[in-house]
Each structure stands twice: as structure tokens, then as C-alpha cells.
Amino acid sequence: MLNVHWRKAVSALGLSMMLLGVIGCSQSSQPLTEGKGLASIHSSTSDHKTGEQSVFLGQTQYNIACIGNELGMDRSNEIFDDKEKMTSEELDKVEHCTVDSSDEADATSETNDRNQGNGGISRSKLWTPSPSQTECLFSTIGAKEFREIRQGDRLATADEVKAAEPCLAGVAGNPSLNSLPHPLSTEQCPSLETLEQNLKEYRPRWDQLECHMEGLKRLPIPSFSTSAAMSPVVISGDQGIGMEPRVPEVVANVWRGDLDDLLDSMVAESWEQYAEALYDHVYRDVFKSLLFFEAEFPSANASMISMTRFPPYIDEFYNLVHYPPTDYWHDELLRSFAVHILQRKQTGHITSIGNLYPPFLAEGQKVVMPAKNPEEFRVWIDEVFIPQKIHEAKIAEALKVEILHPWPGEVDTQLLYQPWGPNASDQEFLDTGQYFLDAVATAVRPYFKGRLVVSSFTPGRSELTNQPQTFWKDLSYESVDQVDFTFWMHCDEQTIATELREYMDGVMHIVKRDPVTWTIGELHSFPSSFEKCGTDPYDRSDEIYSMVLDILFEQEVPPVGFLAASTGFAVSVFSYDHKIVLEEKLFSRSAD
């Protein structure tokens, strides 16, 4: 399910959102207080780039000796070895210890810029206030005003520059509020390549994107859609805060292309680093992986990357962006993803927008809507969620996006995790789910003319103790165009065949009743889900997938796509024979 999918893509989709490690202070502004910062993460796989004299803490590379001099050996050991987080005061104190501001970074900045095709902005040209400086500036000039100046919406006034001086007194380089705008904010129409390379630090304004939106056209959606969104390695273990480490395994002799060459082209130094997704610009590596697999499966016609792969991941205080997002962070992500959509549009690809929510925030906090009962949940839908989705629909239409998925996860299981869920009756779930589905669809229809898609876990799976719940089959999908169903495979072929046929009975009940098309949007296949029954997925994946595809295509109402979800779900291939099955039984259906 998309909720669990986030726990996995806090796994296979990568929830790049979990990037960061160094923690800043919390503050009082509404978008930023509710999420707690992550503990400092020492990424050993990143050390390969910098030798023994520097180390990555989250996204920031520090000179070890400099931190030792500033904070002392004992405190440095606590940070590097025990992974304790630095306080906001310590972050300010070691700000000059970042490698980018050291002699080493200065000596290589021109080379780095050349390697990025002059698209990357040298950090020597970019000043980013520390958390405590930002907190002071928020209090002095206001969060909205700070962001407007940073983004280049307007210049700082003389009064604001004067008021900000106490916040910046003694800061290295003597910055003023006039130093705050990002260098790209002054450009009228930056290239998409330059914007894409700088998304972590800067999301372009809409007026900077409009120059790339002329002449956009919506493409026809194929009669059968397939996606080349594959994982280059098989990854065991769930990714996310507090989860066990993810172990990637390279399957040899499967691909025509060279995985070593793919890794060499990436920012990641190793497949372990790629699997953990705890490094800068992971979204760029995911895109390189997609291009690799589009060459492997040239008939794939609807390949997509999840919107959740893209920045922003953290706020100005180094905290994870809170979910549900505020209007500000929702628009930030839309502007970031719009760069990727425009790049894909220019090369003639199908595109989609689907802003999924993660299942957990920092330190295992569940993502829930601010509602204590179904009635308050409906109020939140009307007053907060729907206005954001209308904005999303308008942007999707302006970009001529083909597919819009405006719900934050599967519309049914999303409700089960709400605080009021354990006490809700079946009828309350059904009525609230129907309202959630219909109210959002009705709101966005006037603004978006493409295909409206929702994901569903109906009718569930036996592995989840709270599912299947047969009442979900009574949820009507008449207000949407397509339903992407989620199915979990586990144990062995007999178990999968039995559960899939039962699942298809529920799917057929829905699609014959409602005028909707359907796909299998997500087909989960964790190695551990097979191994617990003694099944070796590397040996049996070809037979399992062959059987699954046979069952799907024998249905009275056949699917119009497979694993080409609007959410950008990624698949693992376990063997060469597994790949052949996919080519012969799946991708052949989308061949010209």
C-alpha cells in the first residue's frame, strides 16, 4: 500500500526525505516546530570521497580536526562515534569547519563546477544562515519575509537590513540580509539542467519555470502502460528512521548495460550508500537509474519517478519537512518536481503528479491528519487538503501532466492509521473514505483535464491483521478514471496464487460495478517475505512472476497497466530468467 510503500520507499522508492543528520534547534513557526530533527548520521560510505581528514554528518562535510579544535576531543568523539547530535550553538561554532569553506574546497571548487557543466552553484557563492541565525531572522523580520527575500521574490528593505544586523553580528564573511538571496534567484530563465542540479538548495519560482512551459502538450496515455522504474540492486530490509540497515545485492549477468558504469556515473560511492539514500542529490542518481533501465526495456512507455524523491527534505532548521505539509512546503515540492516534469516532457515522456505522505516522521512518529474524529477529518479535508489539491491540479494542468494522483496514499488504508481509526465502525470508515475520495475528485476536476487516478488496497491481504475488511469493496470509485491496486506477494507460489485470485475477485467486483480502468500499481516482493516460508526469490522469481501475470491477464476485465503507477513504484529483478519473463509477458504488451 502507499502508506507501507512509503515505509519501503523510505525503501525502494527511497524517501529521499530521510536525507539529513545534523540537527538544529526547533523554533516557533508553525511549519517547522512539529517535526523533530534526526540524530546526527555518520555516513561511512561517504568517506571515500574525502579521505581521513573529513567526514559527512548528514548532508554536511566537516573537517575533523577543525571540529576537534572547536568542541574538544571528548565532544568530537561523542558526535562522530556515538552519533550524538550537535546543539544549535555547536552548529554555529563549527560553521567554518565545513569542507566547502576550507582550503580543500576552495582548491577544487572550479573543478567541481566544470564537472557539473557549470550548472552547480559554488558554495563559496552561497550563504545559508545557520539555524540560530535563521531563528533570529524569523523573529526579527518574519518567516514569510525571510523566505521571500531568499527566493528572490523581492529585495530586502533598508529597515529589514538594519533590523537583521544583530542576528548576523560576528558571522564569518560579514553577511547582511542582502546576502540572503540565492544566486539563481536573480536569473530570469535558468536552464532546466542548472535548476535540476541545484534543487536541494533552491526551488525555482513559478515565473522562472514559465519560460520552459510554452507549447506543452498532453500526450495520449497508451492502451497498456509499463514502467522501466527498476532498482539496480535487490535491497533487503526496510529503510527509514530506526529501521535496520538496508543490504543491497548486485545480481550478476542480468543486464546488457554495465552496473559498474552506472554506479561510476552516480553521486553515490557504493551500492550501500545508494540503498540507504542518505546523501545529497539521491534524486539525481534515481533518475540515472531510470535512464539505464529505459535502455534495458525500450518498450516501457510510462516510466516515472516518485515525486517524493525530490527536495525539499528539510526545513531551515535542519528538521524533516513536516507532514501533512503546510501550503509553503507543498508549493516548494511542486516547484521542485516541476523541473523534472519539464525535463521529461521535453523528451516525450508520460508524466504524473502524486504527492504521497510518508507513514512516519522523525523518531517513528506516525503521520496523521490533525483530527480526533471523522467529523474533524472532513473539516481538515475541506479547509486544508482540498485547497492544496486545487493548487496542485492547476499546476498539473499548466504542465499538461497526463496523470494526477491527488490523494496522499491508498484512499482506504489511509484512514486506518488515523487516531480515531481504532474506534471507528465499518460504516464510519466507509462513509469517511467515500467523502475523502469524492470531495477531492470533485474539487480538482474543474482544473485538471487529464487522467485522475487513486490507489487502493481493497480488498487487502491476509498478512495484515486489520485486513481484508470486506466493507471496503462497497467504496465507489465512480468519481475517478483509474484505480491502481496494491498487492503484496509472500511465502510461496501456492499462497500467492490463492491470495491473488481472491484479491482479483474483489477487484473485478469493483471494476465491473464502476466505470473505471485498473492496474496493479504496486506489487511488493520483499526477499524476507519469501524466505520465511523457505522460498528462494532469486531461484523462483521467474515462475512466481509468470504465474502472477497469467492470473492478471486472464481476468474478465483486463488491466490497462502493470507497475506503471502514478506513484513511481520501483521493482527489483532477481535473476536473468526473471527479466526474460518480464520482457516476454509484460513489456511485449507495450511494444509498438
C-alpha positions as CSV (number, residue, x, y, z in Angstrom):
1,M,0.0,0.0,0.0
2,L,1.2,3.5,-0.5
3,N,1.5,4.0,3.2
4,V,3.5,0.9,3.6
5,H,5.1,1.8,0.2
6,W,6.5,4.9,1.9
7,R,7.9,2.7,4.6
8,K,9.5,0.7,1.9
9,A,10.4,3.7,-0.1
10,V,11.5,5.2,2.9
11,S,12.8,2.0,1.0
12,A,12.7,1.1,-2.7
13,L,11.3,4.5,-3.6
14,G,13.8,5.9,-1.4
15,L,12.2,8.5,0.6
16,S,15.0,10.8,-0.1
17,M,13.2,12.7,2.6
18,M,15.3,10.9,5.1
19,L,18.5,12.5,4.0
20,L,19.9,14.6,6.8
21,G,21.6,14.0,10.1
22,V,22.9,17.1,11.8
23,I,20.2,18.7,13.9
24,G,19.4,22.3,14.5
25,C,17.2,23.9,17.1
26,S,13.4,23.8,17.0
27,Q,11.5,27.1,16.7
28,S,8.1,28.5,17.0
29,S,6.9,29.0,13.4
30,Q,4.1,26.6,12.6
31,P,5.6,24.8,9.5
32,L,8.7,23.9,11.4
33,T,8.0,23.1,15.0
34,E,6.1,19.8,14.8
35,G,8.8,17.7,13.3
36,K,11.8,16.7,15.5
37,G,15.2,16.7,14.0
38,L,17.1,13.5,13.2
39,A,20.1,12.3,15.1
40,S,23.4,13.0,13.5
41,I,24.2,10.4,10.9
42,H,27.8,9.5,10.2
43,S,27.7,8.1,6.7
44,S,30.8,5.9,6.4
45,T,30.2,5.3,2.7
46,S,30.7,9.0,2.0
47,D,34.2,9.0,3.5
48,H,35.7,7.6,0.3
49,K,35.5,11.0,-1.4
50,T,37.3,12.9,1.2
51,G,39.9,10.6,2.9
52,E,40.6,10.6,6.6
53,Q,40.6,14.3,7.2
54,S,36.9,15.0,6.7
55,V,33.6,13.3,7.4
56,F,29.9,13.6,6.4
57,L,27.4,14.4,9.2
58,G,24.1,14.0,7.3
59,Q,24.4,16.3,4.3
60,T,27.3,18.4,5.5
61,Q,31.0,17.5,5.2
62,Y,33.2,18.7,8.1
63,N,36.9,18.9,8.7
64,I,37.5,16.5,11.6
65,A,40.5,18.4,13.1
66,C,38.6,21.7,13.0
67,I,35.7,20.3,15.0
68,G,38.1,18.7,17.5
69,N,39.7,22.1,18.0
70,E,36.4,23.9,18.4
71,L,34.5,21.4,20.6
72,G,37.2,19.3,22.2
73,M,38.2,15.7,21.7
74,D,35.6,14.2,24.1
75,R,32.7,16.0,22.5
76,S,34.0,15.2,19.0
77,N,34.1,11.5,19.9
78,E,30.5,11.7,21.1
79,I,29.5,13.3,17.8
80,F,31.5,11.1,15.4
81,D,31.4,7.7,17.3
82,D,28.3,7.9,19.5
83,K,26.3,9.8,16.8
84,E,25.1,12.4,19.2
85,K,23.6,15.5,17.6
86,M,25.1,18.9,17.8
87,T,23.3,21.7,19.5
88,S,22.4,24.8,17.6
89,E,25.2,26.7,19.4
90,E,27.7,24.0,18.4
91,L,26.5,24.2,14.8
92,D,27.2,27.9,14.8
93,K,30.6,27.4,16.4
94,V,31.7,24.8,13.7
95,E,30.1,26.5,10.8
96,H,33.6,27.4,9.4
97,C,34.6,23.8,9.7
98,T,32.7,22.6,6.7
99,V,35.0,21.3,4.0
100,D,33.3,23.6,1.4
101,S,34.6,26.7,3.3
102,S,38.1,25.2,3.9
103,D,41.1,25.5,1.7
104,E,40.5,22.0,0.3
105,A,37.1,23.0,-1.0
106,D,38.4,26.3,-2.4
107,A,41.1,24.4,-4.3
108,T,38.6,22.2,-6.0
109,S,35.5,24.4,-6.5
110,E,36.4,25.3,-10.1
111,T,36.9,21.7,-11.0
112,N,33.6,20.7,-9.4
113,D,31.8,23.4,-11.2
114,R,33.3,22.2,-14.5
115,N,32.3,18.7,-13.7
116,Q,28.7,19.9,-13.2
117,G,28.7,21.6,-16.6
118,N,28.8,25.0,-14.8
119,G,25.3,24.2,-13.5
120,G,26.1,23.7,-9.9
121,I,26.4,26.8,-7.7
122,S,29.7,27.0,-5.9
123,R,29.0,27.0,-2.2
124,S,31.5,29.8,-1.8
125,K,28.9,32.0,-3.6
126,L,26.0,30.7,-1.5
127,W,25.4,31.9,2.1
128,T,22.9,29.9,4.1
129,P,22.1,31.1,7.6
130,S,22.6,28.6,10.5
131,P,19.5,27.5,12.5
132,S,20.1,30.0,15.3
133,Q,20.7,32.8,12.8
134,T,17.5,31.8,10.9
135,E,15.6,31.7,14.2
136,C,16.7,35.2,15.0
137,L,15.8,36.5,11.5
138,F,12.4,34.8,11.6
139,S,11.8,36.7,14.9
140,T,13.1,39.9,13.6
141,I,11.7,40.3,10.1
142,G,9.3,37.3,9.9
143,A,9.4,33.8,8.3
144,K,7.4,34.9,5.3
145,E,9.6,37.9,4.7
146,F,12.8,35.8,5.1
147,R,11.6,33.3,2.5
148,E,10.5,36.0,0.1
149,I,14.0,37.5,0.2
150,R,15.8,34.2,0.0
151,Q,13.7,33.1,-3.0
152,G,14.2,36.4,-4.9
153,D,10.5,37.4,-4.8
154,R,11.7,40.8,-3.6
155,L,14.7,42.7,-2.2
156,A,15.2,43.4,1.4
157,T,14.1,46.8,2.6
158,A,16.6,49.1,4.3
159,D,14.7,48.8,7.5
160,E,14.9,45.0,7.3
161,V,18.6,45.1,6.6
162,K,19.1,47.2,9.6
163,A,16.9,45.1,11.8
164,A,18.8,41.9,10.8
165,E,22.2,43.2,11.8
166,P,22.2,41.9,15.4
167,C,21.3,38.5,14.1
168,L,24.4,38.4,11.9
169,A,26.9,40.2,14.1
170,G,30.2,38.3,14.1
171,V,29.3,35.9,11.4
172,A,32.2,34.8,9.2
173,G,32.3,36.8,5.9
174,N,30.2,39.6,7.4
175,P,27.0,38.8,5.5
176,S,24.0,41.1,5.6
177,L,20.4,40.4,4.8
178,N,21.3,41.4,1.2
179,S,23.5,38.3,1.1
180,L,20.4,36.0,1.7
181,P,19.0,35.7,-1.9
182,H,20.2,32.5,-3.6
183,P,22.4,33.3,-6.7
184,L,19.9,31.6,-9.0
185,S,17.1,33.9,-7.8
186,T,18.4,36.8,-9.9
187,E,18.2,34.8,-13.2
188,Q,15.2,35.3,-15.4
189,C,15.1,31.8,-17.0
190,P,17.7,29.4,-15.7
191,S,18.2,26.3,-17.7
192,L,16.4,23.2,-16.5
193,E,19.8,21.4,-16.1
194,T,21.0,24.2,-13.8
195,L,17.8,24.1,-11.8
196,E,17.9,20.4,-11.5
197,Q,21.4,20.4,-10.2
198,N,20.6,22.9,-7.5
199,L,17.2,21.7,-6.3
200,K,18.5,20.8,-2.9
201,E,19.3,24.4,-2.1
202,Y,16.9,26.3,-4.4
203,R,13.5,25.6,-5.8
204,P,12.7,27.9,-8.7
205,R,9.9,30.4,-8.6
206,W,7.0,29.7,-11.0
207,D,7.9,32.8,-13.1
208,Q,11.4,31.2,-13.7
209,L,9.6,28.0,-14.9
210,E,7.1,29.7,-17.2
211,C,9.7,30.2,-19.9
212,H,10.0,26.4,-20.2
213,M,6.3,25.8,-20.3
214,E,5.4,27.2,-23.7
215,G,3.9,24.8,-26.2
216,L,3.5,21.9,-23.8
217,K,1.0,19.2,-24.9
218,R,-0.6,16.4,-23.0
219,L,0.3,13.1,-24.5
220,P,-2.1,10.3,-25.1
221,I,-1.9,7.6,-22.5
222,P,-1.0,4.2,-24.0
223,S,-3.7,1.4,-24.1
224,F,-1.3,-0.6,-21.9
225,S,1.2,1.1,-19.7
226,T,4.5,-0.3,-18.4
227,S,7.4,1.3,-16.5
228,A,11.1,0.8,-16.5
229,A,11.4,2.1,-12.9
230,M,13.6,-0.7,-11.6
231,S,16.0,-1.0,-8.7
232,P,19.6,-1.6,-9.9
233,V,20.2,-3.8,-6.9
234,V,18.0,-6.1,-4.8
235,I,17.6,-4.5,-1.4
236,S,16.8,-6.3,1.8
237,G,15.5,-4.5,4.9
238,D,13.2,-1.6,5.3
239,Q,14.6,1.9,5.0
240,G,13.8,4.7,7.4
241,I,14.5,6.1,10.8
242,G,15.0,3.4,13.4
243,M,14.9,0.7,10.7
244,E,17.5,-2.0,10.2
245,P,20.3,-1.2,7.7
246,R,19.4,-1.9,4.1
247,V,21.6,-4.5,2.4
248,P,21.9,-4.3,-1.4
249,E,22.8,-7.3,-3.5
250,V,24.0,-6.9,-7.1
251,V,22.6,-9.7,-9.3
252,A,25.2,-10.6,-11.9
253,N,24.7,-11.4,-15.6
254,V,21.2,-9.8,-15.9
255,W,21.6,-6.5,-17.7
256,R,23.0,-5.6,-21.1
257,G,24.4,-2.4,-19.6
258,D,27.2,-2.3,-17.0
259,L,26.1,-1.6,-13.4
260,D,29.6,-0.6,-12.5
261,D,29.5,2.1,-15.2
262,L,26.1,3.2,-13.8
263,L,27.5,3.4,-10.3
264,D,30.5,5.4,-11.5
265,S,28.2,8.0,-13.1
266,M,26.3,8.4,-9.8
267,V,26.9,10.7,-6.8
268,A,26.8,7.6,-4.5
269,E,30.1,6.0,-3.9
270,S,28.7,2.5,-3.4
271,W,25.5,0.5,-3.7
272,E,25.3,0.5,0.1
273,Q,25.1,4.3,0.0
274,Y,22.6,4.2,-2.8
275,A,20.4,1.8,-0.9
276,E,20.4,3.9,2.3
277,A,19.5,7.1,0.3
278,L,21.1,9.2,3.0
279,Y,23.1,11.5,0.8
280,D,22.8,14.7,-1.2
281,H,21.3,14.5,-4.7
282,V,20.0,11.0,-4.4
283,Y,17.2,12.1,-6.7
284,R,19.7,12.6,-9.5
285,D,21.0,9.0,-9.0
286,V,17.5,7.6,-9.2
287,F,17.0,9.4,-12.5
288,K,20.2,8.0,-13.9
289,S,19.0,4.6,-12.8
290,L,15.7,5.2,-14.7
291,L,17.5,6.1,-17.9
292,F,19.6,2.9,-17.5
293,F,16.5,0.7,-17.3
294,E,14.7,2.6,-20.1
295,A,17.6,1.4,-22.3
296,E,17.1,-2.1,-20.9
297,F,13.3,-2.1,-21.5
298,P,12.9,0.1,-24.6
299,S,9.2,-0.7,-24.9
300,A,8.4,0.7,-21.5
301,N,6.1,3.6,-22.2
302,A,5.1,5.2,-18.9
303,S,8.2,5.3,-16.7
304,M,8.0,7.6,-13.8
305,I,10.0,8.6,-10.7
306,S,8.1,9.3,-7.5
307,M,7.6,12.9,-6.6
308,T,8.7,12.1,-3.1
309,R,12.3,11.5,-4.3
310,F,12.8,15.2,-4.8
311,P,13.7,18.1,-2.4
312,P,12.9,19.7,-0.1
313,Y,13.7,17.2,2.5
314,I,14.5,19.5,5.4
315,D,13.4,23.0,6.6
316,E,15.6,25.9,7.5
317,F,16.2,24.4,10.9
318,Y,17.5,21.1,9.6
319,N,14.3,19.3,10.6
320,L,12.5,17.0,8.2
321,V,9.7,18.8,6.4
322,H,6.6,18.1,8.5
323,Y,3.6,16.1,7.1
324,P,0.9,16.9,6.3
325,P,2.8,19.8,4.7
326,T,1.8,23.4,5.0
327,D,0.9,25.4,1.9
328,Y,4.5,26.7,1.7
329,W,6.2,23.3,1.7
330,H,3.6,21.8,-0.6
331,D,4.4,24.5,-3.2
332,E,8.1,24.1,-2.7
333,L,7.8,20.4,-3.6
334,L,5.6,21.2,-6.6
335,R,8.2,23.7,-7.9
336,S,11.0,21.2,-7.4
337,F,9.2,18.3,-9.2
338,A,8.1,20.6,-12.0
339,V,11.7,20.8,-13.1
340,H,11.8,17.0,-13.6
341,I,8.4,17.0,-15.3
342,L,9.5,19.6,-17.8
343,Q,12.7,17.7,-18.5
344,R,10.6,14.5,-19.2
345,K,8.2,16.5,-21.3
346,Q,11.0,17.7,-23.5
347,T,11.9,14.2,-24.2
348,G,8.4,13.0,-25.0
349,H,7.5,11.0,-21.8
350,I,4.3,10.5,-19.9
351,T,4.3,12.4,-16.6
352,S,2.3,12.3,-13.3
353,I,2.0,14.1,-10.1
354,G,1.4,12.2,-6.9
355,N,2.3,13.8,-3.6
356,L,2.4,10.9,-1.2
357,Y,2.8,11.2,2.6
358,P,5.3,9.1,4.5
359,P,3.9,6.8,7.2
360,F,6.4,8.1,9.8
361,L,8.1,11.3,10.7
362,A,11.3,11.6,12.7
363,E,11.8,9.1,15.6
364,G,8.9,6.9,14.5
365,Q,6.1,9.4,14.8
366,K,3.1,8.4,12.7
367,V,1.9,10.8,10.0
368,V,-1.7,11.5,10.9
369,M,-4.1,14.3,10.0
370,P,-4.9,16.8,12.7
371,A,-8.3,15.4,13.5
372,K,-9.7,13.5,16.5
373,N,-12.7,12.0,14.8
374,P,-14.3,11.6,11.4
375,E,-16.1,14.9,11.6
376,E,-12.9,16.8,12.2
377,F,-11.2,14.8,9.5
378,R,-13.8,16.1,7.0
379,V,-13.2,19.6,8.1
380,W,-9.5,19.2,7.5
381,I,-10.2,17.8,4.1
382,D,-12.3,20.8,3.2
383,E,-10.3,23.6,4.7
384,V,-6.7,22.4,4.3
385,F,-6.3,19.5,2.0
386,I,-8.6,20.4,-0.9
387,P,-7.2,24.0,-1.4
388,Q,-3.7,22.4,-1.7
389,K,-5.1,19.8,-4.2
390,I,-6.8,22.5,-6.3
391,H,-3.4,24.3,-6.5
392,E,-1.8,21.0,-7.4
393,A,-4.4,20.4,-10.1
394,K,-3.9,23.9,-11.6
395,I,-0.1,23.3,-11.8
396,A,-0.7,19.8,-13.3
397,E,-2.9,21.3,-16.0
398,A,-0.4,24.1,-16.7
399,L,2.3,21.5,-17.1
400,K,0.0,19.3,-19.2
401,V,0.7,16.4,-16.9
402,E,-1.0,13.2,-18.1
403,I,-1.9,11.7,-14.7
404,L,-2.8,13.3,-11.3
405,H,-2.9,11.3,-8.1
406,P,-4.2,13.8,-5.5
407,W,-4.6,11.6,-2.5
408,P,-1.7,11.1,0.0
409,G,-1.8,7.3,-0.1
410,E,-4.3,4.5,-0.7
411,V,-7.7,6.1,0.0
412,D,-8.9,3.2,2.1
413,T,-5.9,2.2,4.3
414,Q,-5.0,5.9,4.8
415,L,-8.0,6.1,7.2
416,L,-7.0,3.0,9.2
417,Y,-4.0,4.8,10.7
418,Q,-5.8,7.9,11.9
419,P,-6.0,8.5,15.7
420,W,-9.8,7.8,15.5
421,G,-9.4,4.7,13.4
422,P,-9.3,2.1,16.2
423,N,-12.7,3.2,17.5
424,A,-14.4,3.7,14.1
425,S,-17.1,1.4,12.9
426,D,-17.1,-0.1,9.4
427,Q,-19.7,2.3,8.3
428,E,-17.8,5.3,9.6
429,F,-14.7,4.1,7.7
430,L,-16.8,3.6,4.6
431,D,-18.6,7.0,4.8
432,T,-15.4,8.9,5.6
433,G,-13.5,7.1,2.8
434,Q,-16.2,7.9,0.3
435,Y,-16.2,11.6,1.3
436,F,-12.4,11.7,1.1
437,L,-12.5,10.2,-2.4
438,D,-15.4,12.1,-3.9
439,A,-14.8,15.5,-2.3
440,V,-11.2,15.7,-3.6
441,A,-12.1,14.3,-7.0
442,T,-15.0,16.8,-7.4
443,A,-12.7,19.7,-6.3
444,V,-9.9,19.1,-8.8
445,R,-12.0,18.0,-11.8
446,P,-12.7,21.6,-13.0
447,Y,-9.0,22.4,-13.1
448,F,-7.4,19.2,-14.4
449,K,-8.3,17.6,-17.7
450,G,-6.0,14.6,-17.6
451,R,-6.5,11.1,-16.0
452,L,-7.5,11.1,-12.4
453,V,-6.0,8.1,-10.5
454,V,-6.4,6.8,-7.0
455,S,-4.6,3.9,-5.3
456,S,-6.4,1.2,-3.3
457,F,-5.5,-1.7,-1.1
458,T,-9.0,-3.1,-1.4
459,P,-9.7,-5.9,-0.6
460,G,-6.5,-6.2,1.5
461,R,-4.2,-9.1,2.2
462,S,-4.2,-11.8,4.9
463,E,-0.8,-10.7,6.2
464,L,-2.3,-7.6,7.7
465,T,-4.3,-8.3,10.8
466,N,-6.7,-5.4,10.2
467,Q,-7.4,-6.6,6.6
468,P,-9.0,-7.8,4.5
469,Q,-12.1,-5.8,5.6
470,T,-14.8,-6.7,3.1
471,F,-16.7,-3.5,3.5
472,W,-14.1,-1.6,1.5
473,K,-15.4,-3.3,-1.6
474,D,-18.5,-1.1,-1.2
475,L,-16.4,2.1,-1.7
476,S,-17.5,3.5,-5.1
477,Y,-14.8,4.7,-7.5
478,E,-17.1,6.4,-10.0
479,S,-15.5,9.8,-9.3
480,V,-12.1,8.8,-10.7
481,D,-10.8,7.4,-14.0
482,Q,-8.5,4.7,-12.8
483,V,-7.6,2.7,-9.7
484,D,-4.1,1.4,-9.1
485,F,-4.4,-1.6,-6.8
486,T,-1.6,-2.7,-4.4
487,F,-0.8,-6.4,-3.9
488,W,1.7,-8.0,-1.6
489,M,3.3,-11.3,-2.5
490,H,4.7,-13.5,0.2
491,C,5.6,-17.0,1.2
492,D,5.3,-19.3,-1.9
493,E,3.6,-19.7,-5.3
494,Q,0.6,-21.6,-3.9
495,T,0.0,-18.9,-1.3
496,I,0.4,-16.1,-3.8
497,A,-1.9,-17.8,-6.3
498,T,-4.6,-18.4,-3.8
499,E,-4.5,-14.8,-2.3
500,L,-4.2,-13.1,-5.7
501,R,-7.3,-14.9,-7.1
502,E,-9.2,-13.9,-4.0
503,Y,-7.9,-10.4,-4.4
504,M,-8.9,-10.3,-8.1
505,D,-12.5,-11.3,-7.1
506,G,-12.6,-8.1,-5.2
507,V,-11.1,-6.1,-8.0
508,M,-13.5,-7.5,-10.5
509,H,-16.4,-6.7,-8.3
510,I,-15.3,-3.0,-8.2
511,V,-14.3,-2.5,-11.9
512,K,-17.4,-4.2,-13.3
513,R,-19.6,-2.1,-11.0
514,D,-17.8,1.3,-11.5
515,P,-16.8,2.8,-14.9
516,V,-13.0,2.7,-14.1
517,T,-9.9,1.2,-15.6
518,W,-7.5,-0.6,-13.3
519,T,-3.8,-1.5,-13.0
520,I,-1.6,-3.3,-10.5
521,G,0.2,-0.2,-9.4
522,E,2.4,-1.9,-6.7
523,L,3.4,-5.5,-6.4
524,H,5.6,-5.9,-3.3
525,S,8.1,-8.7,-3.2
526,F,10.5,-8.3,-0.2
527,P,13.0,-11.2,-0.1
528,S,12.2,-11.7,3.6
529,S,8.5,-12.2,2.7
530,F,9.5,-15.3,0.7
531,E,12.4,-16.6,2.8
532,K,10.2,-17.0,5.9
533,C,8.5,-19.9,4.0
534,G,11.7,-21.3,2.7
535,T,11.3,-19.8,-0.8
536,D,14.4,-18.5,-2.6
537,P,13.2,-15.5,-4.6
538,Y,16.4,-15.5,-6.7
539,D,15.5,-19.0,-7.8
540,R,11.7,-18.8,-8.1
541,S,11.0,-15.2,-9.1
542,D,10.6,-16.1,-12.8
543,E,8.0,-18.8,-12.0
544,I,6.2,-16.5,-9.5
545,Y,6.0,-13.5,-11.8
546,S,5.0,-15.7,-14.7
547,M,2.1,-17.1,-12.7
548,V,1.1,-13.7,-11.4
549,L,1.0,-12.2,-14.9
550,D,-1.1,-15.1,-16.2
551,I,-3.6,-14.6,-13.4
552,L,-3.9,-10.9,-14.0
553,F,-4.3,-11.2,-17.8
554,E,-7.0,-13.9,-17.5
555,Q,-9.4,-11.6,-15.7
556,E,-12.7,-10.7,-17.3
557,V,-11.8,-7.0,-17.3
558,P,-8.0,-6.9,-18.0
559,P,-5.7,-4.3,-16.6
560,V,-4.6,-1.3,-18.6
561,G,-1.1,-1.3,-17.0
562,F,1.3,-3.0,-14.7
563,L,3.7,-1.4,-12.2
564,A,3.4,1.9,-14.1
565,A,1.9,3.5,-11.1
566,S,1.4,7.3,-10.8
567,T,3.5,6.9,-7.6
568,G,6.7,5.8,-9.4
569,F,6.9,2.4,-7.7
570,A,10.2,0.7,-8.4
571,V,10.7,-3.1,-8.9
572,S,13.6,-5.5,-8.1
573,V,14.7,-8.1,-10.7
574,F,16.1,-11.2,-9.0
575,S,17.5,-13.1,-12.0
576,Y,18.1,-13.2,-15.7
577,D,15.2,-15.6,-16.1
578,H,13.0,-13.1,-14.1
579,K,14.0,-10.4,-16.6
580,I,13.1,-12.6,-19.6
581,V,9.6,-13.3,-18.1
582,L,9.1,-9.5,-17.7
583,E,10.2,-8.9,-21.3
584,E,8.0,-11.7,-22.8
585,K,4.9,-11.5,-20.7
586,L,4.8,-7.8,-19.8
587,F,6.8,-5.4,-21.9
588,S,5.8,-7.1,-25.1
589,R,2.3,-5.8,-24.4
590,S,3.5,-2.2,-24.6
591,A,5.7,-2.7,-27.6
592,D,4.9,-0.7,-30.8
